[in-house]
Amino acid sequence: MWRKELKTNIRTIDELKKYIRLTKLEENQFKNIVKYHPMNITKHYLSLIDFEDPDDPLKKMVIPSLEEMNLSGSYDTSDEKSSTILSGLQHKYPQTALILATNICASYCRFCFRKRLVGLSSREVVKNFEHATDYIKQHEEINNVLITGGDPLMLRTEVIRGFLEELENIEHLNFIRFGTKVPVFLPNRILKDDELLKLFRNYNKQIYLVMQIDHPKEITSELKRAVKKLLRTGVIINNQTVLLKGVNDKPEILANLQSKLISIGINPYYVFQCRPVKRVKRSFQLSLFKGLKIVEEAKTMMSGHGKRFKYIMSHKTGKIEIIGILDDEIYFKYHQAKDPKNYGKFFKRKLIKSAGWLDELH
Ligand code: SF4
């Protein structure tokens, strides 16, 4: 049923033209852009966009823009290459193994930091799940596995069952995480598949969903129903939001989003600084200076529960919390570090107001 629904996705610029007016230049350039980074939008998500509003935040997240022609930045900002043990298995932090289970998502976010692979190459996707679990078995320091992609909930329930069965008997694993935006893009994947819910309910390790909700408009009645069903299975849902120019870069929007998440039982987890990804940086990244202002002002409007998230830069050296500004210096702290010598390290840089990433500060 949900797989059938996916067949109605909007994937070409000619189809898109039925919903939005494009200039000739946009039409030609978008056709070019989607050759490099495919467009894919569910009808459900499309129905949430107000095409009369030139600044609709959801539109910006899934429809190409001319700014994607800008090639500043990199396609592997977190240096995932150097943490890759075998195809589809990364081991950056001692406790966590990360499995890239697919390169497909229900819709493709234009700001995706794995833009190099979503909807494109499956070379980085896990080829043999057993080989990945063999590695995990041999590394007792790993206490959790993050299954991500792409979006792992796009896989058939039987495939997900196979993964979970493989991981079930590894004693040193305490919990399993799935990174997903499926409940936002395609809530029927959850609402119309009791087998998936049953699988989660009966699993003997704790399952966490790391969801990505970036704007309050994404919290629809369908999403709420999907979340309720998921929570009833015993999974815990944490949310990560990417701070995005023109999408959620207003304190009221960010505060409203986190408050709404709390009201439906989702825990705010991270707010990510948008990475300097090629074809993304120009259109979506805010400076750290602006980001901190927005985050701190938003926090003044939130309850303690709402502001449990950390504002994080997922840097090649680790997850770095962006703490604050004092005089002309900006302060950071390692939340997770690749190199043990950085564990918990607190440090500062001279503030450059336009800088969007650690590497632009000296
Ligand atoms: S759902 Fe996640 S992996 Fe898929 S395109 Fe969006 S950000 Fe990337």
Boltz pocket constraint, residues with backbone or C-beta under 6 A from the ligand:
constraints:
  - pocket:
      binder: B
      contacts: [[A, 104], [A, 105], [A, 107], [A, 108], [A, 109], [A, 111], [A, 112], [A, 113], [A, 114], [A, 118], [A, 149], [A, 150], [A, 151], [A, 180], [A, 181], [A, 212]]
      max_distance: 6.0
